[in-house]
Amino acid sequence: MTLPPRKRQVFVTGATGYLGARLIPLLLERGHRLTALARQESIGKVPHGCDIVIGNPLDAGSFTDSLRGADTLVQLVGVPKPAPWKGPQFRAVDGPAALAAVQAARTVGLPHVLYVSVAHPAPIMRDYIAVRRACEAAIEEAGLVATIMRPWYILGPGHWWPLVLQPWYRLLERIPNTRMAATRLGLVTMREMLTAMVWAIEQPPDRWRVMDVSEIRRRGVGES
Protein backbone atom coordinates (compact mmCIF):
# COMPACT_ATOMS: atom_id res chain seq x y z
CA MET A 1 0.00 0.00 0.00
CA THR A 2 1.34 3.46 -0.94
CA LEU A 3 1.44 5.84 2.00
CA PRO A 4 0.17 9.39 1.46
CA PRO A 5 2.93 12.01 1.20
CA ARG A 6 3.93 13.91 4.33
CA LYS A 7 2.31 17.32 4.58
CA ARG A 8 4.82 19.99 3.69
CA GLN A 9 5.36 23.64 4.55
CA VAL A 10 5.96 25.33 1.21
CA PHE A 11 7.10 28.93 0.66
CA VAL A 12 6.36 30.31 -2.81
CA THR A 13 7.77 33.39 -4.50
CA GLY A 14 6.07 34.51 -7.69
CA ALA A 15 2.81 33.25 -6.18
CA THR A 16 0.56 35.31 -8.46
CA GLY A 17 2.31 34.42 -11.70
CA TYR A 18 1.74 31.96 -14.53
CA LEU A 19 2.83 28.89 -12.54
CA GLY A 20 2.48 30.05 -8.94
CA ALA A 21 -1.22 30.94 -9.13
CA ARG A 22 -1.95 27.44 -10.45
CA LEU A 23 0.47 25.48 -8.26
CA ILE A 24 -0.71 26.84 -4.91
CA PRO A 25 -4.33 25.58 -5.15
CA LEU A 26 -3.08 22.10 -6.11
CA LEU A 27 -0.80 21.94 -3.08
CA LEU A 28 -3.54 23.22 -0.77
CA GLU A 29 -5.91 20.55 -2.06
CA ARG A 30 -3.33 17.93 -1.09
CA GLY A 31 -3.16 19.25 2.46
CA HIS A 32 0.10 21.15 2.35
CA ARG A 33 0.57 24.47 4.11
CA LEU A 34 1.45 27.34 1.80
CA THR A 35 3.05 30.70 2.41
CA ALA A 36 3.21 33.22 -0.43
CA LEU A 37 5.61 36.12 -0.71
CA ALA A 38 3.82 39.12 -2.20
CA ARG A 39 4.18 42.84 -2.53
CA GLN A 40 1.53 44.97 -0.81
CA GLU A 41 -0.17 45.79 -4.13
CA SER A 42 -0.43 42.10 -5.12
CA ILE A 43 -2.06 40.69 -1.99
CA GLY A 44 -5.47 40.52 -3.64
CA LYS A 45 -4.09 38.27 -6.39
CA VAL A 46 -2.69 35.60 -4.07
CA PRO A 47 -4.70 32.35 -4.21
CA HIS A 48 -7.08 31.98 -1.28
CA GLY A 49 -6.09 29.64 1.52
CA CYS A 50 -2.39 30.36 1.98
CA ASP A 51 -0.54 32.57 4.42
CA ILE A 52 0.89 35.79 3.00
CA VAL A 53 4.22 37.44 3.74
CA ILE A 54 4.50 41.02 2.52
CA GLY A 55 7.95 41.61 1.18
CA ASN A 56 10.20 42.38 -1.75
CA PRO A 57 11.44 39.30 -3.65
CA LEU A 58 14.58 41.21 -4.61
CA ASP A 59 15.44 41.85 -0.94
CA ALA A 60 16.32 38.72 1.04
CA GLY A 61 16.05 40.61 4.31
CA SER A 62 12.36 41.21 3.76
CA PHE A 63 11.45 37.53 3.91
CA THR A 64 14.33 35.51 5.40
CA ASP A 65 12.76 35.16 8.85
CA SER A 66 9.44 34.08 7.32
CA LEU A 67 11.24 31.27 5.51
CA ARG A 68 12.26 29.55 8.74
CA GLY A 69 10.51 26.23 9.23
CA ALA A 70 9.67 25.74 5.56
CA ASP A 71 10.40 22.42 3.89
CA THR A 72 10.65 23.78 0.35
CA LEU A 73 11.12 27.16 -1.28
CA VAL A 74 9.60 27.35 -4.75
CA GLN A 75 11.35 30.15 -6.64
CA LEU A 76 9.12 31.43 -9.46
CA VAL A 77 9.78 35.16 -9.69
CA GLY A 78 10.47 36.20 -13.26
CA VAL A 79 9.57 38.57 -16.06
CA PRO A 80 6.20 37.58 -17.62
CA LYS A 81 6.19 36.19 -21.16
CA PRO A 82 9.96 35.88 -21.67
CA ALA A 83 11.22 37.09 -25.06
CA PRO A 84 14.68 37.55 -26.64
CA TRP A 85 14.51 41.35 -26.31
CA LYS A 86 13.88 41.29 -22.55
CA GLY A 87 17.50 40.70 -21.53
CA PRO A 88 17.77 43.83 -19.34
CA GLN A 89 14.58 42.83 -17.51
CA PHE A 90 15.88 39.29 -16.89
CA ARG A 91 19.04 40.75 -15.39
CA ALA A 92 17.07 43.24 -13.30
CA VAL A 93 14.37 40.87 -11.99
CA ASP A 94 14.92 37.15 -12.58
CA GLY A 95 18.55 37.10 -11.54
CA PRO A 96 18.38 39.29 -8.42
CA ALA A 97 15.20 37.55 -7.21
CA ALA A 98 16.82 34.13 -7.44
CA LEU A 99 19.98 35.35 -5.74
CA ALA A 100 17.91 36.85 -2.91
CA ALA A 101 16.12 33.52 -2.51
CA VAL A 102 19.45 31.69 -2.41
CA GLN A 103 20.74 34.06 0.27
CA ALA A 104 17.61 33.60 2.38
CA ALA A 105 17.60 29.81 1.95
CA ARG A 106 21.25 29.52 2.92
CA THR A 107 20.77 31.75 5.96
CA VAL A 108 17.98 29.60 7.43
CA GLY A 109 19.42 26.25 6.30
CA LEU A 110 16.45 25.42 4.12
CA PRO A 111 16.27 21.70 3.26
CA HIS A 112 15.01 22.04 -0.33
CA VAL A 113 14.79 24.63 -3.10
CA LEU A 114 12.73 24.09 -6.24
CA TYR A 115 13.94 26.36 -9.04
CA VAL A 116 12.29 26.56 -12.45
CA SER A 117 15.13 27.21 -14.86
CA VAL A 118 15.12 26.61 -18.62
CA ALA A 119 16.34 23.96 -21.04
CA HIS A 120 19.79 24.60 -22.47
CA PRO A 121 21.70 24.86 -24.68
CA ALA A 122 19.34 26.43 -27.21
CA PRO A 123 19.76 28.60 -30.31
CA ILE A 124 17.61 31.47 -29.00
CA MET A 125 16.81 33.23 -25.69
CA ARG A 126 20.49 33.55 -24.86
CA ASP A 127 20.09 36.29 -22.24
CA TYR A 128 17.32 34.37 -20.50
CA ILE A 129 19.36 31.18 -20.49
CA ALA A 130 22.47 32.99 -19.24
CA VAL A 131 20.60 34.45 -16.27
CA ARG A 132 18.95 31.14 -15.39
CA ARG A 133 22.22 29.25 -15.64
CA ALA A 134 23.88 31.79 -13.37
CA CYS A 135 21.09 31.27 -10.85
CA GLU A 136 21.52 27.50 -11.04
CA ALA A 137 25.22 27.97 -10.35
CA ALA A 138 24.48 30.21 -7.36
CA ILE A 139 22.18 27.59 -5.87
CA GLU A 140 24.83 24.91 -6.30
CA GLU A 141 27.64 27.08 -4.96
CA ALA A 142 25.54 27.84 -1.86
CA GLY A 143 25.47 24.11 -1.12
CA LEU A 144 21.68 23.94 -1.19
CA VAL A 145 19.77 20.73 -1.88
CA ALA A 146 17.71 21.60 -4.92
CA THR A 147 15.44 20.40 -7.68
CA ILE A 148 16.24 22.25 -10.90
CA MET A 149 13.47 22.01 -13.47
CA ARG A 150 14.40 22.75 -17.07
CA PRO A 151 11.34 23.10 -19.29
CA TRP A 152 11.63 24.88 -22.61
CA TYR A 153 8.05 26.02 -23.26
CA ILE A 154 4.99 25.38 -21.10
CA LEU A 155 1.74 25.16 -23.03
CA GLY A 156 -1.16 26.80 -21.23
CA PRO A 157 -3.55 29.76 -21.20
CA GLY A 158 -2.19 32.44 -23.50
CA HIS A 159 0.68 30.17 -24.51
CA TRP A 160 -0.77 27.79 -27.10
CA TRP A 161 0.86 28.97 -30.33
CA PRO A 162 3.71 26.38 -30.31
CA LEU A 163 1.12 23.64 -30.87
CA VAL A 164 1.52 24.35 -34.58
CA LEU A 165 5.11 23.12 -34.25
CA GLN A 166 4.23 19.70 -32.86
CA PRO A 167 4.39 17.90 -36.25
CA TRP A 168 7.94 19.22 -36.68
CA TYR A 169 8.88 18.13 -33.18
CA ARG A 170 7.63 14.60 -33.88
CA LEU A 171 9.64 14.50 -37.09
CA LEU A 172 12.84 15.81 -35.51
CA GLU A 173 12.53 13.39 -32.59
CA ARG A 174 12.66 10.51 -35.09
CA ILE A 175 15.86 11.70 -36.78
CA PRO A 176 19.01 10.51 -34.93
CA ASN A 177 20.95 13.74 -35.54
CA THR A 178 18.19 15.97 -34.17
CA ARG A 179 16.51 13.69 -31.62
CA MET A 180 18.46 14.90 -28.58
CA ALA A 181 17.91 18.61 -29.22
CA ALA A 182 14.24 18.13 -30.15
CA THR A 183 13.64 16.25 -26.91
CA ARG A 184 15.59 18.72 -24.76
CA LEU A 185 13.66 21.64 -26.23
CA GLY A 186 10.32 19.85 -26.33
CA LEU A 187 6.98 21.22 -25.21
CA VAL A 188 5.32 20.36 -21.90
CA THR A 189 1.73 21.05 -20.93
CA MET A 190 0.72 23.07 -17.91
CA ARG A 191 -0.75 19.91 -16.38
CA GLU A 192 2.52 18.01 -16.85
CA MET A 193 4.54 20.85 -15.35
CA LEU A 194 2.32 21.31 -12.31
CA THR A 195 2.07 17.57 -11.64
CA ALA A 196 5.85 17.27 -11.85
CA MET A 197 6.29 20.22 -9.49
CA VAL A 198 3.92 18.68 -6.94
CA TRP A 199 5.87 15.41 -7.19
CA ALA A 200 9.19 17.23 -6.68
CA ILE A 201 7.86 19.00 -3.57
CA GLU A 202 6.40 15.82 -2.09
CA GLN A 203 9.51 13.77 -2.93
CA PRO A 204 12.41 16.08 -2.07
CA PRO A 205 15.89 14.84 -3.00
CA ASP A 206 18.85 14.41 -0.71
CA ARG A 207 21.19 15.87 -3.33
CA TRP A 208 21.17 18.08 -6.46
CA ARG A 209 18.43 16.92 -8.85
CA VAL A 210 17.75 18.07 -12.41
CA MET A 211 14.45 17.47 -14.17
CA ASP A 212 14.70 17.96 -17.92
CA VAL A 213 11.79 17.90 -20.37
CA SER A 214 11.73 14.10 -20.51
CA GLU A 215 11.64 13.81 -16.72
CA ILE A 216 9.00 16.53 -16.41
CA ARG A 217 6.83 14.64 -18.87
CA ARG A 218 7.40 11.36 -17.04
CA ARG A 219 6.56 12.76 -13.62
CA GLY A 220 3.80 14.82 -15.19
CA VAL A 221 1.78 11.73 -15.96
CA GLY A 222 2.34 10.23 -12.53
CA GLU A 223 5.02 7.66 -13.33
CA SER A 224 7.09 6.48 -10.40
N, C-alpha and C positions, 0 to 999 in steps of 0.2 A: 504494500500500500504506500502511495506517495504522500508524504507529510506536507501540509500546507507551508508555504514560505513564512519565515519569521517576519513579524511586522517591523518595518524599518522607519527610522526618522530621516526624512529626506529634505534637504535644503536646495531650493531651485533658484538660480538666477535666470533672468530672461523669461520669467514666469508668464508674461502676457504675450509672448511672441508666437511664431508659427508652430513650433514644437511644444513649448512650455504650456501654453493654454490648453493643449490637447492631452499632454502627458499627465498633468496634475489630476484631472478627474479620474483617469484610469487608475492611478495609484491610490487615490482616496477610496475608490470602489473596492479595492483589494485590501483595505484596512490599514494602509500605511499612514503615518502622520507626516503632513507636509508643511513646510515653512517656505514662503516666497519672499524674495528680496524685491522690493519695488520702490520707486520714487514716489513722493507724495502725490504727484499728479496722476499716477497710474494705479492707485489703490483700487479704484472702481472697476478696473479691468481684470483684476486678479480673480481666478476661478474661486467660486464659493466653497468654503469648507476647509481652507488651509489657514494657518497662522500667517501673519504678515509682519515683515521687518522693514521699516522705512529706512532706506539708505541709498548710497551711491555705489553702483557696481564697479566704478572706476577707483573707489577709495576703500581699500581693505579695512581701514580703521572703522568704517561706518557699519561693518557687519561681522567682524571677526568674533566678538563675544557671543553673538547670536548663533554662530556656527557650532559652538561647543555642544557636545552631546549628539550631534548628527552622525548618522552612519554613512551617508553618501551626500556629496555635493554634486549637483547636476549643473554644469556650466553651459549656459545657452545664450548668453548675451552676444549679440552680433548685429551688424547692419542688415536691415530687411532687404530681401530680394538682391542678393549679391550679384554684381556685374563687373566686367573687366575694368570699367572706368571709375570704380569706387575705391581704388587703392588708398587714397588719403583717408577715407572714412574707416577702412579696415584697420589702418595703423593708428587711428585716433580712438577707435571704440573696441573692436574685437580683441586686438592685442592687449591694450591696457586692462581691459576687463578680465581677461584670462589671467594676466599676471597678478592682478589684485586678488583673484580667487586662489591662485597658487600660494600667495603670501599668507592669506588668511588660513588656508587649509594646513599649511606647514606650521603655523603658529599654534594651532589647537591640536595638532597631531591627528588630523582627520583620517579615518581608516580607508576611505575610498572616494575617488573623484571620477565622475563620468564626464568626459569631454567629447563633444561632437566636433570633430575636425573635418577633413575633406580627403577624398581619394587623391593620391598622387603617386607618380608624376602624371601630368596632363599637359596638353598642348596650349591650353588657355587658362585664364584666371590665375595668372602667375602671382600677382600681388596677394590675392586671397590665400593661395596655397602657401606662399612664403610666410605670411602672418600666422597661419594655423600651424605650420611646421615649427615655427619658433615657439609657439605656445606649447606644443607637444614636448619640445626639448626642455622648456622651463619646468614642466610637470615632472619629467624624468629626472632632471638635475636636482629638483627639490627632494627627491627620494620618496615621492608619494606613490602609493598603490593606486593604479588607475585603470579604467577602461577607456580606450581611445576608439571612438567610432569614426569610420571613414567612408561615409556615403559620398556619392558624386552628385546626384540630383534626386530629390524626394518629391515624388508625384503626389499632389494634393490640391486642395482648394486654391485656385489662382495660379497653379503650377502644373497644368496638364499638357502644355504644348509639346513636350518631348515625346508624347505618345506617338506622334507621327514618325518618330525615328525608330520605333521598335522593330519594324521589318529589317532595317539596316543592322541593328544590334544583333538580331538573330542570325543574319548572314555572316557578320564579322566573327561571331562566337564560334562559327563552324569552320573558319579558316585558321589553320595552325598558326600562321604568322601574325594574326590579329586577335586571336582568341584571348590572350592574357590581358591585353589593353581593353578590349571590349567588355570583358568581365569586370575588371577593376573599375572602369568608368560606367558601369551599368546603372540602370534606373532601379530605385526601390520605391515601393508605395508608402504612403503615410502609415497605413496599418502595419506593414512590415517593420518600419522604423520604430514605431511606438511599442510594438510587441517586443522587439529586440531590446529596447531601452528598459522596459519593465523587467525583462529577464536579467539584464545586466545588473540592475539594482537589487533584485532579489537573490542573485547568485554572484555576490562580489568575489573578485579574485584575490589571491594572496600574493600576486605579483603583477607586473605590467601585462596588460592584455589589449590586443588590437583586434577590432572587429571590422573587417573589410566588407565590401558589398556582398560577397558570397556568404560570409558569416551572418551578416545582417539579414539576408534573405532566409537563411536556414533557421535562425532563431526567431525570425518574424513569422514563421508558420508553425512555431511551437515544437520544433525538433529538439530532442535532448542531445 
